[in-house]
């Protein structure tokens, strides 16, 4: 799903080359778990609209 979103993105070209896609996959499996372990909160934006995410963030203030 993540690479599909990158492939369809028109704002810039990062992630379109095989090397960049490999970097994205590597970061997903190796960097993301480290970030999650050190996070106080994780908001999954995969299935939420911008409005829902903004509401969740406002509730934290």
Backbone as CSV, one residue per row, in Angstrom:
resi,resn,N_x,N_y,N_z,CA_x,CA_y,CA_z,C_x,C_y,C_z
1,UNK,0.821,-1.185,0.000,0.000,0.000,0.000,0.868,1.254,0.000
2,UNK,1.906,1.260,0.802,2.760,2.435,0.913,3.412,2.760,-0.434
3,UNK,3.950,1.765,-1.103,4.589,2.007,-2.391,3.571,2.401,-3.447
4,UNK,2.353,1.907,-3.319,1.287,2.303,-4.235,0.988,3.790,-4.085
5,UNK,0.939,4.274,-2.848,0.700,5.700,-2.599,1.826,6.544,-3.169
6,UNK,3.063,6.085,-2.989,4.224,6.811,-3.511,4.179,6.841,-5.040
7,UNK,3.814,5.722,-5.645,3.762,5.641,-7.108,2.720,6.585,-7.693
8,UNK,1.612,6.778,-6.991,0.530,7.640,-7.482,0.729,9.107,-7.142
9,UNK,1.666,9.390,-6.241,1.893,10.768,-5.801,2.430,11.602,-6.964
10,UNK,1.933,12.830,-7.084,2.375,13.722,-8.160,3.124,14.940,-7.639
11,UNK,3.228,15.088,-6.326,3.861,16.282,-5.759,5.375,16.285,-5.943
12,UNK,5.994,15.110,-5.966,7.428,14.995,-6.259,7.752,13.557,-6.638
13,UNK,8.968,13.313,-7.081,9.314,12.011,-7.651,10.012,11.043,-6.704
14,UNK,10.265,11.451,-5.448,10.954,10.528,-4.539,10.141,9.244,-4.376
15,UNK,10.831,8.124,-4.464,10.198,6.830,-4.278,9.787,6.148,-5.560
16,UNK,10.065,6.765,-6.673,9.671,6.169,-7.952,10.723,5.179,-8.473
17,UNK,11.987,5.385,-8.125,13.041,4.485,-8.614,13.104,3.227,-7.741
18,UNK,13.598,2.127,-8.305,13.733,0.888,-7.520,14.622,1.066,-6.286
19,UNK,15.678,1.873,-6.401,16.568,2.107,-5.264,15.842,2.844,-4.139
20,UNK,15.061,3.842,-4.498,14.309,4.601,-3.487,13.218,3.742,-2.867
21,UNK,12.595,2.895,-3.660,11.577,1.992,-3.125,12.201,1.000,-2.149
22,UNK,13.402,0.528,-2.453,14.112,-0.371,-1.534,14.434,0.350,-0.233
23,UNK,14.793,1.629,-0.326,15.075,2.424,0.875,13.814,2.592,1.724
24,UNK,12.688,2.817,1.082,11.414,2.961,1.792,11.073,1.661,2.524
25,UNK,11.218,0.546,1.846,10.921,-0.756,2.457,11.863,-1.033,3.620
26,UNK,13.145,-0.741,3.435,14.124,-0.938,4.503,13.775,-0.089,5.722
27,UNK,13.413,1.160,5.485,13.047,2.046,6.598,11.806,1.538,7.315
28,UNK,10.858,1.024,6.554,9.626,0.509,7.149,9.925,-0.629,8.125
29,UNK,10.788,-1.529,7.728,11.079,-2.697,8.562,12.145,-2.457,9.623
30,UNK,13.043,-1.507,9.408,14.165,-1.328,10.331,14.128,-0.042,11.148
31,UNK,13.592,1.023,10.590,13.563,2.306,11.301,12.233,2.501,12.024
32,UNK,11.146,2.191,11.371,9.822,2.396,11.967,9.667,1.711,13.324
33,UNK,10.094,0.462,13.499,9.972,-0.158,14.828,10.721,0.602,15.919
34,UNK,11.867,1.162,15.587,12.623,1.948,16.569,11.875,3.221,16.940
35,UNK,11.280,3.857,15.946,10.501,5.069,16.212,9.268,4.750,17.055
36,UNK,8.609,3.626,16.747,7.422,3.240,17.510,7.757,2.963,18.974
37,UNK,8.894,2.324,19.223,9.294,2.025,20.598,9.523,3.284,21.416
38,UNK,9.980,4.342,20.782,10.290,5.573,21.512,9.156,6.594,21.464
39,UNK,8.028,6.236,20.859,6.903,7.164,20.723,5.982,7.115,21.931
40,UNK,5.448,8.263,22.286,4.430,8.323,23.332,3.053,7.996,22.774
41,UNK,2.833,8.331,21.515,1.552,8.064,20.870,1.792,7.817,19.387
42,UNK,0.980,6.939,18.815,1.052,6.653,17.389,-0.347,6.838,16.824
43,UNK,-0.462,7.669,15.811,-1.742,7.885,15.146,-1.631,7.305,13.745
44,UNK,-2.406,6.269,13.484,-2.403,5.628,12.170,-3.221,6.487,11.215
45,UNK,-2.564,7.051,10.226,-3.243,7.927,9.270,-3.654,7.185,8.004
46,UNK,-3.487,5.871,7.995,-3.781,5.085,6.797,-5.240,5.191,6.383
47,UNK,-6.146,5.114,7.342,-7.572,5.076,7.011,-8.340,6.268,7.571
48,UNK,-7.634,7.276,8.051,-8.294,8.447,8.621,-8.118,9.658,7.719
49,UNK,-9.142,10.486,7.681,-9.055,11.723,6.913,-8.212,12.739,7.673
50,UNK,-7.841,13.789,6.995,-7.076,14.869,7.626,-7.868,15.445,8.792
51,UNK,-9.170,15.566,8.628,-10.011,16.131,9.678,-9.994,15.260,10.933
52,UNK,-10.060,13.952,10.755,-10.043,13.034,11.900,-8.699,13.108,12.609
53,UNK,-7.620,13.123,11.853,-6.288,13.213,12.453,-6.134,14.532,13.197
54,UNK,-6.608,15.630,12.604,-6.534,16.938,13.265,-7.322,16.928,14.572
55,UNK,-8.489,16.296,14.576,-9.296,16.209,15.795,-8.558,15.425,16.879
56,UNK,-7.925,14.326,16.502,-7.153,13.533,17.464,-5.990,14.343,18.037
57,UNK,-5.322,15.082,17.182,-4.192,15.894,17.645,-4.650,17.026,18.561
58,UNK,-5.777,17.667,18.220,-6.308,18.740,19.075,-6.671,18.203,20.453
59,UNK,-7.153,16.972,20.512,-7.543,16.372,21.790,-6.339,16.157,22.702
60,UNK,-5.159,16.108,22.131,-3.950,15.914,22.929,-3.468,17.196,23.592
61,UNK,-3.928,18.331,23.102,-3.463,19.615,23.648,-4.077,19.935,24.981
